[in-house]
Amino acid sequence: MRVGWLKNHRVHGASLHLDIIGDKIWIQRDGTDRPIADELVEAGVPKEDIVLAFYPENMRAYTGFAVR
């Protein structure tokens, strides 16, 4: 979580948001220093089981990961 202040505005939000939908891991947001998708692949999760949901569906085919 990011929590605090940026000048006069409150900052509050998740740095990372993952959903498990069906048999795939959907990465909704990744605000980390090292992409969580890379960490999952290194841990043995096949790329075809990971959806980079923060990209529009028509762009996902170019990522090397699952489209849906």
N, C-alpha and C positions, 0 to 999 in steps of 0.2 A: 504494500500500500504506500501511496505517496500522501503524506499528510503534512500540512503546515501552511505557510503564508508565502505568497509571491507578491511583493509590494503590498497593496491594500486588498488583495483578493485571496480568499481561502482556497487552498489546493487540497483536494481529497479524491482519490481514485485508485483503482487497481492498476498495478504495473503489469500484471499477468492475468489472463482470463482464458481458461481451457474448459471445453465441454467434451464429454464423451457422448457421442450420438451414434447409436447403432454400435458398430465395431470399429469406429474411427475416433481419433482425437482431433477435435476441431479447435484450432488456436484462434481465438477471437481477438485477442490483444496481446502483443509482446513488446513491452517497453523495457526489456532487460538489456544489459550490456552484451550478452552473448545469446544469440537466438535460441530459444527453447527447442525449436524444431531440430537444430543440430545436436543438442543435448539428448533428445529422444532417440535420434538415429544412432548416436554413439552408445546409447543404452540398449540398443538392439531392436527398436521399433522400426518396422519397415516404412519407407517413405510413402508407400501406397496406403498406409493406415493413418496418415497425418494430413489434415486439410488446413491450409493457410487461409482461414475464413476472413481475414482482414483484407484480402484481395477480392475484387469482383470475380464472380464465377468464370467469366470469359477470359480472365487473365491467369487463372490458376493452372491451366494446362502448360504454361511456360515456366512454372516454378520447379518442376521435378517431383512435386508432391501430388497427393490425390486432389481431384477436382471436386468431388462430393462423396 
